[in-house]
Amino acid sequence: MRRRAPAGAARERPARSVSPGRRPPRRPRRRWPPPSSLRKGTARRKACCTPREVPPQYGHVAGKSMSEGGGWMTSLLSRRQILSRPAVGLGAALSAAAGAAGSEAAARKTEPFGYCLNMGTLLGHKLSVVEQVSVAAQAGWRAVELWMRDLRRYVEGGGSLRDLKAEIAERGLEVASAIGFPRWAVDDDAERAKGLEQLRRDMELVAAIGGRRIAAPPAGIHRTSGVDLRRVAERYRTVLELGRQLGVVPQLEIWGAALTLGTAAEAAFVALAADDPDACLLLDVFHLYKG
């Protein structure tokens, strides 16, 4: 019987017998490239190297070679195949680009919404309205949101609204909205009347270039807290009636830093309280974040 060593005693390992002057045998090096039998996958494998079961979602590539889109190292690519791959990829990319350009019009009809460039993004470049339209079209935008001060400057400089409308249509763009700062919601009656008159002139300019919407921001009340939102709703209803006369819909806009109409909740209340079928909101992601 073998006696167990007492607890805590170190075990003695039997010493290996190595002949003096002799090194242990080296493992044979692997051959590369492997034999043809291995390249073709006909050689038997050891049990430890048996591949695992292929999941069902990858069954369409099981058993295929690399050139056929299958697993790794099941076949070797020739140099000609490797060099031809970039050319094939380039041809596929060009074909895909041509197909994308051809289906762009169809994609516009199926997308749930389009993309509009707010020209406030380009304010620092001091571009004219015509230059802004050109930049938006070249960048691939589908609609623009013009600033009313730029549009008024264009008209005051002798620009033709008819020519601008034709330029926008020729570029494949539409005027999704326009931005002005009329004080339509203030408490002072005289100041509010001036704001409504400015909004009327802005709507006329927007309609002349094919636009159908304009922003109705909280200009004049954005620095005042505690404004009665019910009164704002009544004044917004007046703005909506003015827009119906000119064919332009005023969109109730929020400003994230505003003390009144600074959140989507306040704007939703005003739009619902206005009780008008044309009431709508202009929810800017930037202002939603700030609000």
C-alpha positions, -999 to 999 in steps of 0.1 A, spaced: 0 0 0 11 35 -8 15 57 22 2 92 21 26 119 31 17 138 63 0 171 59 23 200 52 50 178 38 64 187 4 59 161 -23 90 147 -39 87 144 -77 106 117 -94 136 130 -113 136 125 -151 164 105 -165 181 124 -193 211 110 -209 241 133 -206 249 152 -238 215 145 -254 188 170 -260 151 161 -258 136 154 -292 122 183 -311 87 184 -324 85 181 -361 78 214 -379 45 219 -397 47 218 -434 35 248 -453 18 248 -476 0 218 -462 -3 186 -483 -29 185 -510 -50 161 -490 -54 187 -463 -61 215 -488 -89 196 -503 -103 187 -469 -102 149 -475 -78 140 -447 -91 127 -414 -90 149 -384 -84 141 -348 -114 141 -325 -101 172 -308 -100 191 -341 -135 181 -352 -154 213 -361 -183 223 -341 -218 222 -354 -226 251 -377 -254 273 -364 -285 273 -386 -281 310 -395 -248 302 -411 -259 271 -429 -258 288 -463 -220 291 -461 -212 258 -445 -189 236 -465 -180 264 -489 -145 275 -497 -131 310 -490 -135 319 -527 -171 309 -524 -177 328 -492 -172 299 -468 -151 292 -438 -114 300 -432 -85 280 -447 -107 255 -465 -90 264 -498 -61 286 -510 -66 316 -532 -43 319 -562 -24 352 -568 -46 360 -597 -77 357 -576 -63 379 -549 -53 406 -574 -86 405 -592 -106 411 -560 -100 449 -558 -112 454 -594 -143 434 -587 -150 454 -555 -145 487 -574 -169 476 -602 -195 466 -576 -191 500 -559 -196 518 -591 -227 498 -600 -241 504 -565 -236 542 -569 -253 542 -602 -282 522 -588 -285 546 -558 -286 576 -581 -313 560 -602 -335 552 -571 -331 585 -554 -364 598 -566 -381 566 -555 -365 569 -521 -379 604 -516 -414 591 -520 -410 562 -496 -392 580 -468 -414 591 -439 -399 626 -439 -374 647 -458 -343 666 -447 -342 704 -446 -312 727 -441 -317 755 -417 -298 784 -433 -287 795 -398 -260 769 -402 -244 791 -429 -248 825 -411 -211 828 -405 -203 826 -442 -223 857 -452 -238 841 -483 -266 855 -504 -299 836 -507 -289 824 -542 -256 812 -529 -273 794 -500 -296 776 -523 -267 765 -545 -247 752 -515 -277 733 -502 -284 717 -536 -247 707 -541 -246 691 -506 -276 669 -514 -303 686 -493 -339 684 -504 -354 714 -487 -343 747 -472 -354 769 -444 -346 805 -453 -341 834 -430 -365 863 -437 -338 890 -432 -318 874 -460 -348 872 -483 -357 908 -476 -321 918 -483 -323 900 -516 -355 918 -526 -341 952 -515 -310 946 -537 -332 942 -568 -336 905 -568 -366 889 -584 -387 865 -564 -399 848 -596 -363 841 -606 -355 828 -571 -385 805 -571 -374 791 -605 -338 787 -592 -350 767 -562 -372 745 -583 -345 739 -609 -321 728 -581 -347 702 -570 -353 720 -537 -384 732 -518 -389 759 -493 -400 739 -462 -401 769 -439 -388 804 -432 -376 821 -401 -386 856 -389 -389 873 -356 -423 891 -355 -436 900 -321 -471 886 -326 -477 873 -290 -467 903 -269 -493 920 -245 -488 955 -259 -515 960 -285 -496 985 -307 -465 964 -307 -485 932 -315 -502 949 -344 -468 958 -358 -457 922 -354 -488 909 -372 -481 933 -401 -445 922 -403 -457 885 -403 -481 893 -432 -453 908 -453 -431 878 -445 -458 854 -455 -463 872 -488 -426 868 -496 -426 831 -486 -456 824 -508 -440 842 -537 -411 817 -538 -433 786 -533 -431 783 -496 -461 770 -476 -449 773 -439 -433 799 -417 -421 799 -381 -441 816 -354 -415 819 -326 -420 834 -291 -402 866 -300 -410 893 -275 -422 870 -248 -392 847 -246 -377 868 -218 -409 871 -198 -420 845 -173 -456 839 -162 -472 848 -195 -508 835 -197 -506 807 -222 -544 810 -229 -538 844 -243 -509 832 -264 -533 805 -278 -558 832 -288 -531 852 -305 -518 821 -323 -553 815 -336 -552 850 -351 -519 842 -367 -534 810 -382 -563 829 -397 -539 853 -413 -519 824 -427 -550 809 -443 -556 841 -462 -521 839 -477 -517 802 -481 -489 799 -456 -491 779 -423 -475 795 -392 -457 768 -371 -456 774 -334 -419 773 -325 -402 768 -292 -369 783 -281 -350 762 -256 -338 792 -236 -371 810 -236 -390 816 -203 -423 813 -222 -427 787 -249 -394 771 -240 -406 735 -238 -426 712 -260 -452 709 -233 -460 746 -233 -462 746 -271 -485 716 -271 -508 733 -247 -510 765 -268 -516 745 -300 -544 725 -284 -559 756 -268 -559 774 -301 -585 749 -313 -576 754 -350 -572 726 -376 -540 742 -389 -523 744 -356 -489 727 -357 -455 727 -339 -420 735 -351 -399 713 -328 -362 720 -334 -338 693 -319 -314 720 -308 -342 739 -289 -356 707 -275 -321 699 -260 -318 734 -246 -353 733 -232 
